[in-house]
Amino acid sequence: MLVEEKITSLKHELIEYATLVEGMIDKSIKGLINKNKGLLIEVMEKDERQANEFEIKVDEICMALIAQYQPKGKGLRTILMSYKINNDLERMADHAVNIAETALTLIEVPPMTEYVKDVLKMAEITRGMLKDSIDSFVREDSVLAQDVCKRDDVVDDLRRVNRREIIGSMCAECSIMEVGLDILRIARNIERIADLSTNICEDVIFMVEGKVIKHKFDKM
Amino acid sequence: MENSIEIKAEEINFYYGTKQALKNINLEIYENQVTALIGPSGCGKSTFIRLLNRMNDLIPHSRVEGKIYFEGQNIFEENVDVVSLRQRVGMVFQKPNPFPKTIFENVSYGLEVKGIRDKQTIEEKVISSLNQAALWKEVKDRLHDSALGLSGGQQQRLCIARCLAVEPHVILFDEPCASLDPISTRSIEELILDLKKYYTIVIVTHNMQQAARISDFTAFLYLGELIEFGLTEKIFTIPKQKMTEEYLTGKFG
């Protein structure tokens, strides 16, 4: 296989990996809302194992591509970015597992619809961000990547509002302290997934344009 | 990965007079895969590849011990027809060596040796071989010109076409790009990657990056010994032997 074909198959591997992680987020949120223990356990046991296998496989592919083909220019950037995206996906999968674990502790308590509402919204936007971040990588679309970065602010705002509400309620009513902390933890994990999607997009912009945008580097 | 074995070398020792060039080599060559032999000059890689179609028979005072199985038979047995073996295990050399004949005759020659007389069959085979060697488009209007007028890269592809015409199962490449420029090298490499769908390929190369780019398996030889053999992606990333690592990173050789 030529190096170009190998890079294409590396991208396919990452698409499959990202689809798995997207499914993990989906299942852990559905498990939270519908109190579906089976889904949560699936994420924690079956999916996480698969995610770890993907991570190792992609690591090996990237290393072999560099050793065998000594890529230059965009080929090199694509492989290095794939290596980083791989790491981001693995961390996202861990966050999905954290959500599932926390949701499992909430299975027995009555639904906290008013607090979970914002969490749901955050999760929906975040899943879209992850999907679009991978799409932008595969299609080498830096415009889409920039759009994803903007959506991260929406998630951050939602989390801030949600946090304020929950903390307010906890101050007023001590008995919801434990549940409140769990929901805060779930929101925090979703927010981290959104951040990692943003990381992917920053890497995509570098891959396509060779321009560093993270840490507001262009202004430094 | 499951691969069937095309060639199996067992305990091969080879001597040029009293000098031992290969020491107890055991190696399996897999069907429809590219196997690269690498190692510093004098490590025995060319000696080994030439054993696979008994080219070393021609070297005076040389001696071989051990067995090489191909299609269920030890190729060193007395009843093996060497001409037929060399048709089934073809070879392309370092320096393109077309015959001083026309382009067409270079490819048709092997067919005539094989006893094929029918003009149409020969013509069809010449065209398909030139096509498979990715040369047809460049030479179709000058088939009856001398092959010596072709560029180095074209001559090498002609030699590949000549080899393909007699329908080998295995093709041995002994440093096929050593005398070619980078563009011709790339075209030969792409051709090898294409040919492996139909043939088993063994290549000797001094260019480690070429071995890394085009081979599925790599064998590293040093001073006549097989130091390490395995999947190319493993050999080039996590070699098991310290000596392989040192050779790959340029510490010796």
Boltz contact constraints between the chains, C-beta under 6 A:
constraints:
  - contact:
      token1: [A, 63]
      token2: [B, 237]
      max_distance: 6.0
  - contact:
      token1: [A, 64]
      token2: [B, 233]
      max_distance: 6.0
  - contact:
      token1: [A, 64]
      token2: [B, 237]
      max_distance: 6.0
  - contact:
      token1: [A, 67]
      token2: [B, 236]
      max_distance: 6.0
  - contact:
      token1: [A, 67]
      token2: [B, 237]
      max_distance: 6.0
  - contact:
      token1: [A, 68]
      token2: [B, 212]
      max_distance: 6.0
  - contact:
      token1: [A, 68]
      token2: [B, 236]
      max_distance: 6.0
  - contact:
      token1: [A, 69]
      token2: [B, 213]
      max_distance: 6.0
